[in-house]
Amino acid sequence: MAERRNTIQQEIVAQTLRGMEGHPTADAVYIEICNRHSSIGRATVFRILNRMVEEGQLRRVSGVGADRFDCIMEPHCHVRCKSCGRIDDVRMKRFPKPEQDVEYANGYVITGHSLLFEGICEACTKETENVEDNR
């Protein structure tokens, strides 16, 4: 019976993630789930998110404060706004694959990598311009 319940809870987490925009934190996923399913605990949501990452169903975006989660599993990069913290996907015609260079130079067997660009998003740029225009 516990296996069935966990499967239902995992499906709720997966559906919630698919319905959310951007790259939500575990807390944001939990809050969204609580709005509809108050019986699912925070630790359960966090455990399911971590399991989904381990099973390759979800990608973790780390190094930007709280971990964010991404449902898109094909190789892609991310860009983070240094002002508001927003994270977006970056689509590139040619995805960089430096694994061979790193393996050769450092003796590692590379299992993957992530690439995070930083900048200021369009909304924050416009907000800054509006503030400066009003001075």
PAMI-997786 format. One line per field, with one value per residue: residue number from 1; residue in three letters; z negated, y negated, x of N, C-alpha, C, O in turn. Coordinates in nm, 3 decimals, padded with zeros to 5 digits. Layout:
! PAMI-997786
seq = [NUM;...]
type = [ala;...]
n_zz = [Z;...]
n_yy = [Y;...]
n_xx = [X;...]
ca_zz = [Z;...]
ca_yy = [Y;...]
ca_xx = [X;...]
c_zz = [Z;...]
c_yy = [Y;...]
c_xx = [X;...]
o_zz = [Z;...]
o_yy = [Y;...]
o_xx = [X;...]
***
This chain:
! PAMI-997786
seq = [1;2;3;4;5;6;7;8;9;10;11;12;13;14;15;16;17;18;19;20;21;22;23;24;25;26;27;28;29;30;31;32;33;34;35;36;37;38;39;40;41;42;43;44;45;46;47;48;49;50;51;52;53;54;55;56;57;58;59;60;61;62;63;64;65;66;67;68;69;70;71;72;73;74;75;76;77;78;79;80;81;82;83;84;85;86;87;88;89;90;91;92;93;94;95;96;97;98;99;100;101;102;103;104;105;106;107;108;109;110;111;112;113;114;115;116;117;118;119;120;121;122;123;124;125;126;127;128;129;130;131;132;133;134;135]
type = [met;ala;glu;arg;arg;asn;thr;ile;gln;gln;glu;ile;val;ala;gln;thr;leu;arg;gly;met;glu;gly;his;pro;thr;ala;asp;ala;val;tyr;ile;glu;ile;cys;asn;arg;his;ser;ser;ile;gly;arg;ala;thr;val;phe;arg;ile;leu;asn;arg;met;val;glu;glu;gly;gln;leu;arg;arg;val;ser;gly;val;gly;ala;asp;arg;phe;asp;cys;ile;met;glu;pro;his;cys;his;val;arg;cys;lys;ser;cys;gly;arg;ile;asp;asp;val;arg;met;lys;arg;phe;pro;lys;pro;glu;gln;asp;val;glu;tyr;ala;asn;gly;tyr;val;ile;thr;gly;his;ser;leu;leu;phe;glu;gly;ile;cys;glu;ala;cys;thr;lys;glu;thr;glu;asn;val;glu;asp;asn;arg]
n_zz = [00.000;-00.073;00.139;00.352;00.261;00.254;00.526;00.622;00.490;00.607;00.870;00.835;00.762;00.999;01.189;01.083;01.113;01.396;01.450;01.360;01.420;01.543;01.338;01.067;00.709;00.451;00.233;00.356;00.518;00.320;00.187;00.393;00.425;00.175;00.193;00.317;00.225;-00.076;-00.236;-00.175;-00.286;-00.349;-00.364;-00.221;00.038;00.095;00.082;00.294;00.513;00.506;00.556;00.812;00.953;00.916;01.057;01.312;01.416;01.383;01.374;01.175;01.096;00.979;00.760;00.760;00.536;00.362;00.467;00.791;01.004;01.309;01.575;01.832;02.004;02.214;02.335;02.238;02.168;01.900;01.799;01.559;01.393;01.244;01.094;01.022;00.987;01.152;01.360;01.678;01.965;02.207;02.541;02.776;03.091;03.119;02.870;02.610;02.551;02.350;02.230;02.319;02.335;02.067;01.946;02.063;01.980;01.701;01.607;01.525;01.541;01.702;01.626;01.690;01.732;01.643;01.761;01.679;01.751;01.660;01.612;01.674;01.674;01.920;01.809;01.568;01.671;01.812;01.595;01.451;01.642;01.651;01.393;01.405;01.608;01.483;01.311]
n_yy = [00.120;-00.125;-00.172;-00.230;-00.471;-00.641;-00.651;-00.791;-01.033;-01.107;-01.144;-01.364;-01.557;-01.562;-01.646;-01.897;-02.029;-02.031;-02.210;-02.450;-02.757;-02.841;-02.776;-02.631;-02.647;-02.394;-02.467;-02.637;-02.453;-02.288;-02.472;-02.529;-02.276;-02.244;-02.418;-02.269;-02.006;-01.942;-01.735;-01.634;-01.625;-01.852;-01.734;-01.502;-01.600;-01.717;-01.487;-01.336;-01.505;-01.495;-01.220;-01.202;-01.348;-01.183;-00.960;-01.052;-01.191;-01.453;-01.765;-01.914;-02.246;-02.390;-02.602;-02.856;-02.988;-02.866;-02.534;-02.479;-02.338;-02.160;-02.054;-01.996;-01.776;-01.743;-01.835;-02.160;-02.507;-02.750;-03.078;-03.327;-03.594;-03.850;-04.043;-03.995;-03.720;-03.541;-03.251;-03.129;-02.912;-02.851;-02.832;-02.684;-02.661;-02.501;-02.304;-02.343;-02.105;-02.025;-01.799;-01.603;-01.747;-01.818;-01.568;-01.467;-01.657;-01.647;-01.390;-01.291;-01.102;-01.222;-01.278;-01.450;-01.797;-02.141;-02.460;-02.790;-03.102;-03.447;-03.753;-04.047;-04.042;-04.116;-04.245;-04.353;-04.520;-04.706;-04.813;-04.936;-05.126;-05.279;-05.389;-05.545;-05.720;-05.865;-06.030]
n_xx = [00.082;00.199;00.373;00.197;00.077;00.297;00.352;00.129;00.169;00.414;00.329;00.162;00.351;00.504;00.309;00.250;00.496;00.516;00.315;00.409;00.581;00.908;01.191;01.136;01.193;01.234;01.079;00.891;00.755;00.647;00.475;00.296;00.182;00.062;-00.152;-00.345;-00.330;-00.323;-00.242;00.006;00.332;00.608;00.867;00.822;00.770;01.022;01.183;01.076;01.134;01.416;01.453;01.344;01.534;01.760;01.671;01.673;01.456;01.422;01.591;01.840;01.915;02.182;02.383;02.287;02.184;01.909;01.846;01.712;01.459;01.422;01.227;01.300;01.489;01.670;01.998;02.088;02.155;02.155;02.043;02.087;01.933;02.106;01.992;01.711;01.707;01.580;01.561;01.627;01.588;01.842;01.858;02.062;02.222;02.443;02.538;02.767;03.025;03.240;03.345;03.536;03.778;03.813;03.827;04.063;04.258;04.242;04.204;03.960;03.653;03.400;03.065;02.869;02.766;02.699;02.599;02.596;02.490;02.522;02.349;02.148;01.804;01.548;01.320;01.421;01.618;01.461;01.321;01.528;01.605;01.370;01.367;01.598;01.521;01.325;01.451]
ca_zz = [00.000;-00.078;00.274;00.430;00.214;00.299;00.670;00.637;00.448;00.709;00.984;00.797;00.772;01.141;01.252;01.033;01.180;01.536;01.456;01.311;01.515;01.500;01.267;00.928;00.596;00.384;00.152;00.444;00.556;00.201;00.164;00.498;00.395;00.056;00.232;00.364;00.156;-00.205;-00.308;-00.137;-00.369;-00.287;-00.351;-00.113;00.165;00.114;00.108;00.429;00.607;00.509;00.621;00.955;01.007;00.918;01.159;01.443;01.461;01.350;01.367;01.067;01.133;00.853;00.763;00.778;00.416;00.343;00.588;00.875;01.075;01.450;01.637;01.965;01.984;02.321;02.300;02.260;02.070;01.828;01.774;01.434;01.376;01.121;01.021;00.961;00.963;01.250;01.439;01.804;02.050;02.321;02.655;02.859;03.207;03.089;02.726;02.579;02.493;02.314;02.150;02.362;02.295;01.921;01.916;02.106;01.901;01.556;01.573;01.477;01.630;01.688;01.641;01.730;01.689;01.660;01.797;01.631;01.784;01.571;01.674;01.624;01.762;01.990;01.718;01.475;01.751;01.834;01.466;01.424;01.737;01.609;01.274;01.449;01.687;01.392;01.224]
ca_yy = [00.000;-00.242;-00.196;-00.296;-00.608;-00.715;-00.671;-00.898;-01.156;-01.142;-01.196;-01.499;-01.643;-01.574;-01.730;-02.034;-02.084;-02.057;-02.325;-02.571;-02.821;-02.866;-02.675;-02.654;-02.587;-02.291;-02.537;-02.685;-02.334;-02.249;-02.569;-02.507;-02.151;-02.266;-02.487;-02.171;-01.877;-01.976;-01.616;-01.597;-01.699;-01.916;-01.637;-01.410;-01.671;-01.728;-01.353;-01.298;-01.584;-01.438;-01.090;-01.226;-01.388;-01.063;-00.868;-01.114;-01.245;-01.594;-01.820;-02.010;-02.361;-02.429;-02.711;-02.983;-02.999;-02.741;-02.452;-02.492;-02.214;-02.180;-01.935;-01.974;-01.687;-01.750;-01.927;-02.303;-02.594;-02.840;-03.214;-03.377;-03.739;-03.887;-04.138;-03.936;-03.578;-03.461;-03.160;-03.091;-02.820;-02.909;-02.739;-02.711;-02.572;-02.407;-02.297;-02.314;-01.973;-02.025;-01.681;-01.536;-01.830;-01.809;-01.433;-01.457;-01.744;-01.626;-01.249;-01.256;-01.049;-01.321;-01.221;-01.557;-01.931;-02.244;-02.588;-02.895;-03.240;-03.548;-03.883;-04.118;-04.009;-04.228;-04.318;-04.431;-04.625;-04.809;-04.877;-05.025;-05.237;-05.363;-05.462;-05.646;-05.819;-05.945;-06.113]
ca_xx = [00.000;00.287;00.426;00.091;00.062;00.414;00.336;00.032;00.236;00.512;00.255;00.118;00.469;00.539;00.207;00.267;00.614;00.483;00.225;00.476;00.672;01.045;01.270;01.096;01.264;01.157;00.979;00.783;00.678;00.572;00.367;00.197;00.112;-00.020;-00.274;-00.443;-00.317;-00.262;-00.199;00.143;00.426;00.724;00.977;00.784;00.792;01.167;01.235;01.034;01.213;01.551;01.446;01.322;01.664;01.843;01.620;01.685;01.328;01.422;01.726;01.863;01.997;02.248;02.480;02.216;02.103;01.836;01.838;01.594;01.432;01.394;01.168;01.357;01.604;01.770;02.106;02.069;02.218;02.066;02.089;02.029;01.937;02.177;01.910;01.591;01.727;01.507;01.643;01.564;01.661;01.911;01.862;02.179;02.231;02.550;02.556;02.909;03.051;03.383;03.379;03.659;03.892;03.828;03.874;04.202;04.344;04.233;04.194;03.827;03.551;03.294;02.931;02.777;02.806;02.597;02.656;02.506;02.527;02.464;02.325;02.031;01.692;01.485;01.232;01.504;01.682;01.359;01.293;01.642;01.596;01.258;01.410;01.693;01.447;01.242;01.537]
c_zz = [00.000;00.060;00.360;00.390;00.262;00.449;00.696;00.599;00.551;00.833;00.956;00.809;00.918;01.214;01.210;01.102;01.326;01.552;01.411;01.418;01.456;01.433;01.117;00.827;00.537;00.298;00.237;00.489;00.439;00.177;00.268;00.472;00.276;00.089;00.274;00.285;00.021;-00.282;-00.275;-00.212;-00.291;-00.263;-00.238;00.023;00.195;00.150;00.251;00.534;00.619;00.579;00.772;01.023;01.021;01.029;01.300;01.500;01.450;01.341;01.252;01.120;01.002;00.872;00.782;00.655;00.392;00.475;00.659;00.951;01.214;01.509;01.773;01.950;02.097;02.284;02.335;02.147;02.001;01.817;01.650;01.429;01.241;01.036;00.948;00.934;01.059;01.328;01.563;01.876;02.163;02.429;02.744;02.975;03.182;02.939;02.694;02.508;02.458;02.240;02.188;02.322;02.146;01.883;01.947;02.013;01.753;01.513;01.516;01.583;01.607;01.716;01.681;01.688;01.705;01.690;01.761;01.669;01.682;01.645;01.607;01.723;01.819;01.896;01.622;01.547;01.774;01.706;01.429;01.515;01.698;01.488;01.315;01.529;01.598;01.299;01.275]
c_yy = [-00.126;-00.275;-00.269;-00.442;-00.694;-00.745;-00.785;-01.031;-01.201;-01.199;-01.337;-01.597;-01.667;-01.665;-01.875;-02.101;-02.119;-02.180;-02.455;-02.626;-02.833;-02.746;-02.691;-02.589;-02.477;-02.355;-02.583;-02.568;-02.291;-02.342;-02.550;-02.381;-02.170;-02.337;-02.389;-02.040;-01.899;-01.855;-01.574;-01.687;-01.752;-01.816;-01.539;-01.474;-01.679;-01.593;-01.308;-01.376;-01.527;-01.303;-01.107;-01.269;-01.265;-00.967;-00.927;-01.169;-01.397;-01.640;-01.920;-02.121;-02.415;-02.549;-02.847;-03.012;-02.864;-02.665;-02.477;-02.362;-02.243;-02.049;-01.902;-01.894;-01.691;-01.852;-02.072;-02.380;-02.679;-02.978;-03.264;-03.528;-03.770;-03.984;-04.071;-03.786;-03.485;-03.374;-03.120;-02.989;-02.898;-02.801;-02.780;-02.613;-02.463;-02.411;-02.264;-02.180;-01.962;-01.901;-01.618;-01.615;-01.818;-01.672;-01.419;-01.535;-01.706;-01.480;-01.207;-01.181;-01.138;-01.256;-01.326;-01.691;-02.025;-02.375;-02.695;-03.031;-03.332;-03.679;-03.950;-04.092;-04.136;-04.311;-04.405;-04.544;-04.739;-04.884;-04.975;-05.147;-05.333;-05.447;-05.576;-05.756;-05.913;-06.034;-06.252]
c_xx = [00.086;00.343;00.325;00.077;00.178;00.405;00.238;00.096;00.339;00.443;00.204;00.234;00.504;00.438;00.221;00.385;00.585;00.395;00.288;00.568;00.811;01.107;01.243;01.190;01.176;01.048;00.862;00.695;00.590;00.454;00.257;00.116;00.018;-00.151;-00.384;-00.443;-00.249;-00.211;-00.055;00.240;00.545;00.838;00.948;00.810;00.942;01.227;01.199;01.113;01.354;01.553;01.428;01.453;01.753;01.801;01.623;01.556;01.322;01.566;01.732;01.954;02.054;02.338;02.416;02.130;02.037;01.832;01.706;01.578;01.381;01.343;01.228;01.487;01.705;01.877;02.072;02.137;02.112;02.129;02.014;02.043;02.001;02.096;01.793;01.603;01.653;01.604;01.563;01.652;01.726;01.915;01.979;02.179;02.334;02.574;02.702;02.925;03.200;03.429;03.512;03.782;03.919;03.879;04.023;04.294;04.349;04.219;04.060;03.749;03.430;03.159;02.828;02.832;02.688;02.668;02.554;02.564;02.463;02.450;02.206;01.918;01.628;01.397;01.313;01.575;01.585;01.328;01.403;01.637;01.484;01.294;01.504;01.623;01.366;01.323;01.546]
o_zz = [00.065;00.094;00.434;00.477;00.306;00.492;00.783;00.669;00.579;00.894;01.047;00.861;00.957;01.292;01.292;01.146;01.373;01.655;01.423;01.497;01.334;01.467;01.048;00.856;00.569;00.292;00.196;00.497;00.458;00.150;00.234;00.493;00.277;00.019;00.268;00.280;00.008;-00.383;-00.341;-00.204;-00.182;-00.155;-00.167;00.112;00.307;00.238;00.321;00.634;00.730;00.655;00.850;01.137;01.125;01.088;01.396;01.621;01.500;01.305;01.234;01.181;00.923;00.984;00.816;00.668;00.402;00.581;00.596;00.960;01.236;01.494;01.824;01.888;02.078;02.209;02.448;02.043;02.040;01.826;01.639;01.456;01.137;00.919;00.827;00.864;01.048;01.360;01.553;01.853;02.209;02.408;02.782;02.960;03.219;02.887;02.748;02.418;02.530;02.191;02.101;02.278;02.103;01.796;01.866;01.971;01.687;01.393;01.463;01.702;01.502;01.818;01.704;01.617;01.772;01.649;01.806;01.625;01.624;01.731;01.495;01.843;01.772;01.902;01.597;01.491;01.758;01.709;01.383;01.470;01.709;01.479;01.266;01.520;01.634;01.216;01.215]
o_yy = [-00.225;-00.392;-00.360;-00.529;-00.807;-00.853;-00.868;-01.131;-01.320;-01.294;-01.421;-01.708;-01.780;-01.751;-01.966;-02.215;-02.225;-02.247;-02.561;-02.552;-02.836;-02.631;-02.758;-02.490;-02.468;-02.304;-02.571;-02.582;-02.261;-02.296;-02.555;-02.379;-02.119;-02.318;-02.422;-01.971;-01.874;-01.871;-01.486;-01.810;-01.704;-01.812;-01.497;-01.410;-01.651;-01.584;-01.250;-01.318;-01.512;-01.275;-01.036;-01.232;-01.244;-00.900;-00.862;-01.190;-01.461;-01.562;-02.001;-02.094;-02.478;-02.592;-02.944;-03.056;-02.760;-02.725;-02.494;-02.283;-02.339;-01.945;-01.792;-01.942;-01.645;-01.946;-02.102;-02.323;-02.679;-02.994;-03.246;-03.583;-03.722;-04.006;-04.088;-03.730;-03.363;-03.416;-03.082;-02.980;-02.998;-02.693;-02.896;-02.497;-02.347;-02.510;-02.167;-02.146;-01.898;-01.897;-01.583;-01.556;-01.808;-01.660;-01.366;-01.484;-01.730;-01.452;-01.096;-01.194;-01.130;-01.189;-01.292;-01.699;-01.994;-02.397;-02.690;-03.068;-03.298;-03.711;-03.915;-04.117;-04.247;-04.434;-04.520;-04.653;-04.856;-05.006;-05.086;-05.259;-05.455;-05.564;-05.688;-05.873;-06.028;-06.105;-06.336]
o_xx = [00.052;00.359;00.362;00.067;00.158;00.445;00.262;00.078;00.350;00.493;00.204;00.217;00.532;00.479;00.206;00.375;00.626;00.398;00.225;00.626;00.828;01.080;01.320;01.257;01.057;00.936;00.746;00.573;00.472;00.343;00.138;-00.006;-00.093;-00.250;-00.502;-00.545;-00.129;-00.142;-00.001;00.233;00.577;00.897;01.039;00.865;00.984;01.313;01.282;01.155;01.406;01.646;01.490;01.478;01.814;01.885;01.581;01.546;01.230;01.654;01.641;02.058;01.983;02.365;02.485;02.015;02.103;01.818;01.601;01.672;01.306;01.407;01.209;01.583;01.818;01.849;02.033;02.171;01.995;02.251;01.892;02.150;01.955;02.129;01.777;01.519;01.664;01.715;01.446;01.772;01.671;01.970;01.992;02.140;02.314;02.626;02.755;02.849;03.276;03.542;03.592;03.881;04.034;03.966;04.099;04.398;04.450;04.221;04.048;03.777;03.366;03.142;02.712;02.932;02.589;02.782;02.439;02.673;02.360;02.532;02.169;01.933;01.652;01.399;01.276;01.591;01.621;01.310;01.375;01.661;01.500;01.256;01.492;01.662;01.342;01.266;01.613]
***
